[in-house]
Amino acid sequence: MKLRRDVFQAIADPTRRTIISLVALQALTPTAIAENFEYSRQTISKHIQILTECEILEQEQKGREIYYHLNPNGMKEIAEFIEPFRKLWDDRFNKLESVMKNYQSKK
């Protein structure tokens, strides 16, 4: 069995979250990603490697360049974890909205 890094540890780092946001918009080369940071290219490469191992990023070879893009399936584990909390907060906001409408109608 091949162990992979924990996706939640991967997204805990603000630099990696920024990288995810960048490649969510368009596929980028490691150099293009690194241009958005004041870190060394090696540091950014390590972050990219972690995101790739977690299957959040996928790489695609185009000629001599490697492009990284977001793998939506890699984010699925995160979305599944967050979903019950989203529902909980939606329910709470809906109840609050109902209370506020009731309060305003009594004025």
N, C-alpha and C positions, 0 to 999 in steps of 0.2 A: 504494500500500500504506500503510495507516494503522499507524503505530507506536504501541504502548502501553507503559506503564511495565512494568518488570520486577517480577513478582509476588514474587520473593525479596527485592528491595529494599523492597517494601511491607511484608512481614512482619518485616523486620529491625528495625523501630522498635517499641519496647515499647508506646507509646501505641496504635499501630495494632493490635497483637496484642490489647490490652485491648478495643479497639472491636470487633474480630472476636468475641471471647468474649462481649461484651455482646449483640450482635445475633444471635449463634448461639442464644441462649435465647429471644429474642422480637424482633419488629420494633420499632424505636425511631425517634423523631423526632430530628433533630439536637440540639434543645434537651435532650431526655432523655439523649442520649449525653453531651453537654457537662456535664451535672450531675454526672457521675461523675469529673470532672477539675477541677484547679485552673487550667486554661489558659483562655484567652479562647475565646469561641464561634468566632471567626474561625480560630484555630489548629486547633480540632477540625474545623471545616468543611474546612480544607485536607487534614487526614488522611482525612476521609470522601471527599473528591474523589479522592485518590490510590487509595484502596481501590476506589472505583467505577470508575476508569479501568482498574484491573487486573482488573476483573470479579469481585472477591471479594465486593463488596456490590452489591445491586440496590436501586433505589429504586422506591417505589410511591406514587402519589398517591391519598390518601383525603380527599376534600373539599378543604379548604384546607391540609391537612398532608401532608408528605412523610415516609414511613416507609422506613427502611433495614433490609434483612434480608440474611442470609448467602446467597450463591449457592454451593451446594455444588460446582457445576461449575467455579467459579473456583478452588477449592482442589484440583482434580484434578491440576494440574501439580505442585503441591507433593507431593501424595500419591504420584504416580508417581516423583518424584525420590527420596523417602524409602524407598519399598518395598524396593529391593534391600538397603538398610542394615538395615531391620527384619528381613528374612530372615536376613541375616548374623548379627545379634545373637541372633535366635531359635535359630539353629543352635549358636552358641557357648554359650548358656545351657543348651540341651538336652545338649550334651556335658559341660558342667560338672555338671549334675544327674546324669548317668550316672556320672561319676567319683565324685561324692560318695556316691551310693547304693552303688557298688562298695566304696568306702572304709569306709562304715558297716557293710556286711555282713561285712567282714573283722575287725571289732573283736570 
